[in-house]
Structures are given as structure tokens and as C-alpha cells.
Amino acid sequence: MERNRQLIQPEIDQPSPRENAAGVLWVVIPYTTPELTRAALRHAAVCTDLNVYACVVDVQVVPFPCPIDQPPVNKDHARRRLRQLLSESGLPGQVAVLHTRDWIEGYSRVLQEKSLVIVATRKRWWVTREMKLARGLTNAGHQVMLLPIAR
């Protein structure tokens, strides 16, 4: 169990005191799909009068038969994909990739207490994966903005 706890820790740089100063709005954007992540980044970038700093996080679930320290997806490829999305938005920020066994638990481990999270989702009459994530993060005490996107 302790070994899994060490491996589940993300590689997110902690904010420096200058970045953590008043006037900086820290926004966490979970990676779901490229289109939805772009929409969430665009939404965060609209706040031009606020000093927005985005952290794009990709929590990848590693299925049980695979060892958690040897995921089936290349971590460097995932980081490059996230950096590309962040650079397209023009927002300053960072990216993080986390491998875990449970999606919601992974986000709860990577997010600081009462984080502001923007989750984009498609408008559907059924509960989407993104809606479940938003509900789970809200129940964990985070401030979640669910952004419905029409086609």
C-alpha cells in the first residue's frame, strides 16, 4: 500500500511565494478530451482582467493487471499533449500526468483543498463522465464550474 501511495503522487510544481501572491487565480482543468479541455482553457482565458494560472491535469487510470509503475500509455506523450493544449490557450501554467487506479481518488490526491476546477462537458440528457467527475470533486469540497458545451 505504501508503495502505491508513493507512485500515485503527481509531478506538479508547488507555487512559489510570488506566484501564490494575491491577485493570482489558480484554476485546475482536468484533461477529458482534447475538445473539452480546449473549451475549458478558452473559458479560463476569457478572464483577461484576472491573473489566471492554469494547471492542466491528466489522471490516467491504470487497469489492475498492469503494474501502476508501468502504465500502458507513455507519460511523456501525455505531457506533450497537455503542454500543446496549454500553449494554444496562451495561459501561463503547468501540466501534470498522474497514474492511479481510481479516477476521482486521483484528482482528490492532486488537488489542493478547495481548488477551483473547470470541467467542460457535452450537453446530454444522461449523466456524462465529466458530470460524475464534477459531482465527485464538489463532494470532496472543491469549487467546480461545470461548463456545458453544445456541438
HUGIDA-V150761 format. One record per backbone hydrogen bond with DSSP energy under -0.5 kcal/mol. NH is the residue of the N-H (numbers start at 0). CO is the residue of the C=O. Records with the same first field share a line. If there is no record, write none. Layout:
NH = CO / CO
This chain:
4 = 0
5 = 1
6 = 2
7 = 3
8 = 4 / 5
11 = 9
19 = 15
20 = 17
23 = 20
24 = 22 / 50
25 = 23
26 = 24 / 52
27 = 115
28 = 54
29 = 27 / 117
30 = 56
31 = 29 / 32
36 = 32
37 = 33
38 = 34
39 = 35
40 = 36
41 = 37
42 = 38
43 = 39
44 = 40
45 = 41
46 = 43
47 = 45
49 = 46
50 = 22
51 = 49
52 = 24
53 = 91
54 = 26
55 = 93
56 = 28 / 54
57 = 95
58 = 56
59 = 57 / 97
60 = 58
61 = 59 / 99
62 = 60
65 = 62
69 = 66
77 = 73
78 = 74
79 = 75
80 = 76
81 = 77
82 = 78
83 = 79
84 = 80
85 = 81
86 = 82
87 = 83
88 = 84
89 = 85
90 = 85
91 = 51
93 = 53
95 = 55
97 = 57
99 = 59
105 = 101
106 = 102
107 = 103
108 = 104
109 = 105
110 = 106
114 = 111
115 = 25
116 = 114 / 142
117 = 27
118 = 116 / 144
120 = 146
122 = 148
123 = 121
127 = 125
131 = 127
132 = 128
133 = 129
134 = 130
135 = 131
136 = 132
137 = 133
138 = 134
139 = 135
140 = 137
141 = 136
142 = 114
143 = 141
144 = 116
145 = 143
146 = 118 / 144
147 = 145
148 = 120
